[in-house]
Amino acid sequence: HVYHKALFNLPGVQILTQLNYGENCWRFSFCIPDAEGLVSFSETLRKKGFHVSNLYWPPNRFFKPEDSCPNAYFIANRIVNFWVDDSVDMTYVNSCAEAARIELSRKIDREN
């Protein structure tokens, strides 16, 4: 997968989508290293014309709010979803993957 190939070796990036081509019907999901940078990362890509969402609601909010779900909250505060459905073509996917790789690499470099 194009997104996986572009992002898998970046420090702190956690790929959530582990499906083969055609098995995920609409999004490629991953987590960025720091929650504080989620909005700025997503907005930077949106300004470049790419579709980005950060939607993931921890399940306990719906089923049992008193439960502690630290992994779900970790994901909810760091998740990035890229479109992979029929609304985008391979040129778009390649461009988005490269823009994300560059932006995350810059962010990682600034932090080190």
Residue pairs with C-beta under 8 A, 6 or more apart in sequence:
1 17
1 20
1 21
1 28
2 90
2 93
2 94
2 97
3 17
3 28
3 30
3 82
3 84
3 93
3 96
3 97
3 100
4 15
4 17
4 28
5 97
6 97
6 98
6 100
6 101
7 13
7 15
7 30
7 97
7 100
7 101
7 104
8 15
10 101
10 104
10 105
10 108
11 33
11 108
12 32
12 33
12 34
12 108
13 30
13 31
13 32
13 33
13 104
14 30
14 31
14 78
15 30
16 29
16 30
16 31
16 75
16 79
17 24
17 27
17 28
17 29
17 30
24 84
25 85
26 83
26 84
26 85
27 53
27 81
27 82
27 83
27 84
27 85
28 81
28 82
28 84
29 56
29 79
29 80
29 81
29 82
30 79
30 80
31 74
31 75
31 78
31 79
31 80
32 38
32 41
32 78
32 80
32 104
32 107
33 78
33 107
33 108
34 78
34 111
35 77
35 78
37 107
38 54
38 77
38 78
38 79
38 80
39 54
41 80
41 103
41 104
41 107
42 52
42 53
42 54
42 80
44 103
45 52
45 96
45 99
45 100
45 103
46 52
48 99
50 82
50 92
50 95
50 96
50 99
50 100
51 82
51 83
51 87
51 88
51 96
52 80
52 81
52 82
53 80
53 81
54 79
54 80
54 81
55 79
55 81
56 72
56 75
56 76
56 79
56 81
57 76
58 69
58 72
58 73
58 75
58 76
59 69
59 72
60 66
60 67
60 68
60 69
60 72
80 100
82 93
82 96
82 97
82 100
84 93
88 96
